[in-house]
């Protein structure tokens, strides 16, 4: 989920903690728990700092190891330990319990959007992305704001947040069944479906879909249960025997993209000065474009034995002009 939603979830868990008799009767413990739930609800996204290094590192690791099972345990122990250093008189067990729950909830809600997480590490590095809740869901965020307002107006925080989370849980169930019906429709109308990637939008009745079959990729939208195909591409298998492709696959930007994207097309474009290998994620079609890409420009004028990566890039770019500008100022790839 987005940062704002994680913040209000931290507040909500702080309020929910008042149902704990030990927290309820100790104001200092309540304050410590509220700090813990706010910090715990943000901690797994600490890897956002990797964006300062480069896009490849960020894409490869964001929501990766910091959302893994070992990391959840470490966040859940480390944050309450630090808070307890400043408030040694409070009950550590209850501080740990609610802080740990905040960390778990952060990772748990992240698996339901299209971006997903590597929540099952170290058992598997597979990205878990169930794709039926938007990264920013106005309904979920508004429900939290309503809970915060009610709390400030004097409502019992524990029971208020129990009601809010019961309603949100029903909403998750609703969205799950909506996605299931959408996937069922895809299988009815397309043959040899291998994968259906869904991305809910902020509009309840509108979904982005990317369908993989044995022969084609289909990209479209579902509005009020009706699917419209907007683009169709041949499902072209990567030619691992092509030396230019082999070289491109060694690049750090290409590796980062492929480690993250489950549905993409790849193209080879030939220019006088270089050959370009481009990968395009098909999940995020916006205004007729696919903004999440990775590409490598390969110097092949001296033959297969002297291939050189001139430049490469991965990230979100909404126009070809901006992409070329980024390539022109990017440092030479070390891939």
C-alpha positions as CSV (number, residue, x, y, z in Angstrom):
1,X,0.0,0.0,0.0
2,X,1.0,3.6,-0.2
3,X,2.8,5.5,2.7
4,X,-0.3,7.4,3.7
5,X,-2.4,4.2,4.1
6,X,0.3,2.6,6.1
7,X,0.4,5.6,8.4
8,X,-3.3,5.5,9.2
9,X,-3.1,1.8,9.7
10,X,-0.5,2.5,12.4
11,X,-2.9,4.9,14.1
12,X,-5.7,2.3,13.8
13,X,-3.6,-0.4,15.5
14,X,-2.7,2.0,18.2
15,X,-6.4,2.6,18.8
16,X,-7.1,-1.1,18.6
17,X,-4.5,-1.8,21.3
18,X,-6.7,-0.1,23.8
19,X,-8.7,-3.4,23.8
20,X,-5.7,-4.9,25.5
21,X,-6.3,-4.4,29.3
22,X,-2.6,-3.9,30.0
23,X,-2.4,-1.1,27.4
24,X,-5.7,0.4,28.5
25,X,-4.6,0.9,32.1
26,X,-1.1,2.2,31.4
27,X,-1.0,5.6,29.6
28,X,2.8,5.4,29.2
29,X,2.5,1.9,27.6
30,X,-0.2,3.2,25.3
31,X,2.0,6.0,24.1
32,X,4.9,3.6,23.6
33,X,2.6,1.2,21.7
34,X,1.3,4.0,19.5
35,X,4.9,4.9,18.6
36,X,5.6,1.2,17.9
37,X,2.5,0.7,15.7
38,X,3.3,3.8,13.7
39,X,7.0,2.8,13.3
40,X,6.1,-0.8,12.6
41,X,3.6,0.2,9.9
42,X,6.4,2.0,8.1
43,X,9.5,-0.1,8.8
44,X,9.4,-2.6,5.9
45,X,9.4,0.3,3.4
46,X,12.7,1.6,4.7
47,X,14.2,0.1,1.5
48,X,12.7,3.1,-0.3
49,X,16.1,4.8,0.4
50,X,17.6,2.5,-2.3
51,X,16.0,4.9,-4.8
52,X,18.9,7.2,-4.0
53,X,21.3,4.7,-5.5
54,X,19.6,3.8,-8.8
55,X,16.4,2.4,-10.2
56,X,17.8,-1.0,-10.8
57,X,18.8,-1.5,-7.1
58,X,15.4,-0.1,-6.0
59,X,13.3,-2.2,-8.3
60,X,15.2,-5.4,-7.5
61,X,15.0,-4.9,-3.7
62,X,12.0,-2.8,-2.9
63,X,9.4,-4.9,-1.1
64,X,12.0,-7.7,-1.3
65,X,14.2,-8.7,1.7
66,X,12.7,-6.0,3.9
67,X,9.3,-7.7,3.5
68,X,10.6,-11.3,4.0
69,X,9.8,-13.5,7.0
70,X,13.2,-12.9,8.7
71,X,12.9,-9.2,8.2
72,X,9.4,-9.1,9.7
73,X,10.8,-10.9,12.8
74,X,13.7,-8.5,13.0
75,X,11.5,-5.4,12.6
76,X,9.1,-6.8,15.2
77,X,11.9,-7.3,17.7
78,X,14.2,-4.3,16.9
79,X,11.6,-1.5,17.0
80,X,10.1,-2.4,20.4
81,X,13.6,-3.0,21.8
82,X,14.6,0.6,20.8
83,X,11.4,2.1,22.2
84,X,11.9,0.1,25.4
85,X,15.4,1.6,25.9
86,X,13.7,5.0,26.3
87,X,10.7,3.6,28.3
88,X,12.1,0.7,30.3
89,X,9.3,0.8,32.8
90,X,6.6,-0.3,30.3
91,X,5.6,-3.9,29.7
92,X,7.9,-5.1,26.9
93,X,5.7,-8.1,25.9
94,X,2.7,-6.0,25.1
95,X,4.8,-3.4,23.4
96,X,6.4,-6.1,21.2
97,X,3.0,-7.7,20.5
98,X,1.3,-4.7,19.0
99,X,4.5,-3.5,17.2
100,X,5.0,-6.9,15.7
101,X,1.3,-6.9,14.6
102,X,1.9,-3.6,12.8
103,X,4.8,-5.0,10.9
104,X,2.9,-8.1,9.9
105,X,-0.1,-6.1,8.8
106,X,2.1,-3.9,6.6
107,X,3.5,-6.9,4.7
108,X,0.1,-8.7,4.7
109,X,-1.8,-5.9,2.9
110,X,1.0,-5.3,0.4
111,X,0.6,-8.8,-1.1
112,X,-2.9,-7.9,-2.4
113,X,-1.9,-5.3,-4.9
114,X,-0.3,-5.7,-8.4
115,X,3.2,-4.7,-7.2
116,X,3.3,-7.4,-4.5
117,X,6.2,-8.4,-2.3
118,X,8.6,-11.2,-1.7
119,X,6.8,-12.1,1.5
120,X,7.7,-15.8,1.4
121,X,11.4,-15.3,1.4
122,X,13.7,-17.2,2.3
123,X,11.5,-20.1,1.1
124,X,11.0,-18.6,-2.3
125,X,12.0,-15.3,-4.1
126,X,8.7,-15.4,-6.0
127,X,6.8,-12.1,-6.0
128,X,3.4,-12.5,-4.3
129,X,1.0,-10.1,-6.0
130,X,-2.7,-11.1,-5.8
131,X,-3.8,-8.0,-7.7
132,X,-7.2,-7.2,-6.3
133,X,-6.5,-4.1,-4.1
134,X,-5.1,-0.9,-5.6
135,X,-1.8,0.4,-4.1
136,X,-3.9,3.4,-3.0
137,X,-7.5,2.4,-2.3
138,X,-9.7,5.4,-1.6
139,X,-12.2,3.2,0.2
140,X,-9.7,1.8,2.6
141,X,-8.1,5.1,3.2
142,X,-11.4,6.9,3.8
143,X,-12.5,4.2,6.2
144,X,-9.4,4.8,8.3
145,X,-9.9,8.6,8.2
146,X,-13.5,8.1,9.4
147,X,-12.2,5.9,12.3
148,X,-9.7,8.6,13.2
149,X,-12.3,11.3,13.2
150,X,-14.7,9.2,15.3
151,X,-11.9,8.5,17.8
152,X,-11.2,12.3,18.1
153,X,-14.8,12.9,18.6
154,X,-14.8,10.6,21.6
155,X,-15.8,7.2,20.3
156,X,-14.3,4.2,22.0
157,X,-11.1,3.6,19.9
158,X,-11.0,-0.2,20.4
159,X,-14.6,-0.9,19.3
160,X,-14.4,1.8,16.6
161,X,-11.4,0.1,15.0
162,X,-13.0,-3.3,15.4
163,X,-16.0,-2.1,13.4
164,X,-13.8,-0.4,10.8
165,X,-11.6,-3.5,10.2
166,X,-14.6,-5.8,10.1
167,X,-16.0,-3.6,7.2
168,X,-12.6,-3.5,5.5
169,X,-12.3,-7.3,5.8
170,X,-15.7,-7.6,4.0
171,X,-14.4,-5.2,1.4
172,X,-11.4,-7.5,0.8
173,X,-13.6,-10.5,0.3
174,X,-15.8,-8.5,-2.1
175,X,-12.7,-7.5,-4.2
176,X,-11.4,-11.0,-4.1
177,X,-14.6,-12.4,-5.6
178,X,-14.7,-9.6,-8.2
179,X,-11.2,-10.6,-9.4
180,X,-12.1,-14.3,-9.4
181,X,-15.1,-13.6,-11.6
182,X,-12.9,-11.5,-13.9
183,X,-10.3,-14.3,-14.3
184,X,-13.1,-16.8,-14.9
185,X,-14.4,-14.7,-17.7
186,X,-10.9,-14.5,-19.3
187,X,-10.7,-18.3,-19.3
188,X,-14.1,-18.6,-20.9
189,X,-13.2,-16.3,-23.8
190,X,-9.5,-17.1,-24.4
191,X,-7.8,-20.4,-25.2
192,X,-4.6,-21.7,-23.6
193,X,-4.5,-19.0,-20.9
194,X,-1.3,-19.3,-18.9
195,X,-1.6,-16.3,-16.7
196,X,-3.9,-13.4,-15.9
197,X,-2.4,-10.4,-14.3
198,X,-5.0,-8.0,-12.8
199,X,-4.4,-4.4,-11.6
200,X,-7.4,-2.7,-10.0
201,X,-7.7,1.0,-10.5
202,X,-9.0,3.6,-8.1
203,X,-12.4,3.1,-9.7
204,X,-14.3,0.2,-8.3
205,X,-15.7,-1.0,-11.6
206,X,-12.5,-0.6,-13.7
207,X,-9.6,-3.1,-13.9
208,X,-6.5,-3.4,-16.0
209,X,-5.7,-6.9,-17.2
210,X,-2.8,-8.5,-19.0
211,X,-3.5,-12.0,-20.4
212,X,-0.7,-14.4,-21.3
213,X,-1.6,-17.3,-23.7
214,X,0.8,-19.7,-25.4
215,X,0.8,-17.6,-28.5
216,X,-0.1,-14.0,-27.5
217,X,-0.3,-11.3,-24.9
218,X,-3.6,-9.5,-24.6
219,X,-3.8,-6.2,-22.8
220,X,-7.1,-4.6,-21.9
221,X,-9.6,-3.2,-19.4
222,X,-12.6,-4.6,-17.7
223,X,-15.3,-2.1,-17.0
224,X,-18.5,-3.2,-15.2
225,X,-17.6,-6.8,-16.0
226,X,-17.1,-6.2,-19.7
227,X,-13.6,-6.9,-21.1
228,X,-12.2,-4.7,-23.9
229,X,-8.9,-5.8,-25.5
230,X,-6.8,-2.7,-26.3
231,X,-3.5,-4.3,-27.5
232,X,-2.4,-7.7,-28.8
233,X,1.2,-8.9,-29.0
234,X,2.8,-12.1,-30.1
235,X,4.2,-14.1,-27.2
236,X,7.8,-14.2,-28.5
237,X,10.2,-16.4,-26.6
238,X,13.5,-14.8,-25.7
239,X,16.2,-15.9,-28.0
240,X,18.9,-17.0,-25.6
241,X,21.1,-18.1,-28.4
242,X,21.4,-14.6,-29.8
243,X,24.7,-13.1,-28.6
244,X,23.2,-9.6,-28.4
245,X,20.4,-10.8,-26.2
246,X,22.9,-12.8,-24.1
247,X,24.9,-9.6,-23.6
248,X,21.8,-7.6,-22.7
249,X,20.8,-10.2,-20.1
250,X,24.0,-9.5,-18.2
251,X,23.1,-5.9,-17.6
252,X,22.0,-4.9,-14.1
253,X,19.0,-2.9,-15.3
254,X,17.7,-5.8,-17.4
255,X,18.3,-8.2,-14.5
256,X,16.4,-6.0,-12.2
257,X,13.4,-5.7,-14.5
258,X,13.2,-9.4,-15.2
259,X,13.5,-10.3,-11.5
260,X,10.3,-8.2,-10.9
261,X,8.1,-8.2,-13.9
262,X,5.9,-11.3,-14.5
263,X,4.3,-10.2,-17.8
264,X,6.4,-8.5,-20.5
265,X,7.2,-8.4,-24.2
266,X,10.6,-8.1,-25.6
267,X,11.8,-6.5,-28.8
268,X,15.1,-6.1,-30.7
269,X,15.5,-2.8,-32.6
270,X,18.4,-2.3,-35.0
271,X,20.1,1.1,-35.4
272,X,23.2,2.2,-37.2
273,X,25.2,2.8,-34.0
274,X,23.8,0.0,-31.8
275,X,21.2,-2.8,-31.4
276,X,18.6,-2.1,-28.7
277,X,17.1,-4.9,-26.6
278,X,13.9,-3.6,-24.9
279,X,11.6,-5.2,-22.3
280,X,8.1,-3.7,-21.7
281,X,5.9,-4.6,-18.7
282,X,2.4,-5.1,-19.9
283,X,0.6,-4.6,-16.6
284,X,0.6,-0.8,-16.5
285,X,-0.9,0.5,-19.7
286,X,-1.6,4.2,-19.4
287,X,-2.9,6.5,-22.1
288,X,-1.9,4.1,-24.8
289,X,1.7,3.7,-23.5
290,X,3.6,1.2,-21.3
291,X,5.6,3.3,-18.9
292,X,7.6,0.6,-17.1
293,X,10.5,-0.5,-19.3
294,X,14.0,-1.8,-19.4
295,X,16.4,-1.6,-22.3
296,X,20.1,-2.0,-23.2
297,X,21.9,-0.5,-26.2
298,X,24.5,-2.9,-27.5
299,X,27.5,-2.0,-29.6
300,X,27.9,-4.9,-32.0
301,X,29.8,-3.3,-34.9
302,X,33.0,-5.3,-34.0
303,X,31.3,-8.7,-34.1
304,X,29.9,-11.0,-31.5
305,X,33.2,-11.4,-29.7
306,X,33.5,-7.7,-28.8
307,X,29.9,-6.8,-27.8
308,X,29.7,-3.9,-25.4
309,X,26.8,-2.4,-23.5
310,X,26.8,1.3,-24.4
311,X,23.9,2.3,-22.2
312,X,20.9,0.9,-20.3
313,X,18.0,2.0,-18.2
314,X,15.0,0.6,-16.3
315,X,12.2,2.5,-14.6
316,X,9.0,4.4,-15.3
317,X,9.0,6.7,-18.3
318,X,5.9,8.1,-19.8
319,X,7.2,9.4,-23.2
320,X,9.9,8.1,-25.6
321,X,11.5,11.6,-25.5
322,X,12.0,11.4,-21.7
323,X,13.4,7.9,-22.0
324,X,16.0,9.0,-24.6
325,X,16.9,12.0,-22.4
326,X,17.5,9.6,-19.5
327,X,19.7,7.4,-21.7
328,X,21.7,10.4,-23.0
329,X,22.6,11.5,-19.4
330,X,22.9,8.0,-17.8
331,X,26.4,6.7,-17.1
332,X,27.7,3.9,-19.2
333,X,26.4,0.5,-17.9
334,X,28.8,-1.8,-16.1
335,X,26.6,-4.8,-17.0
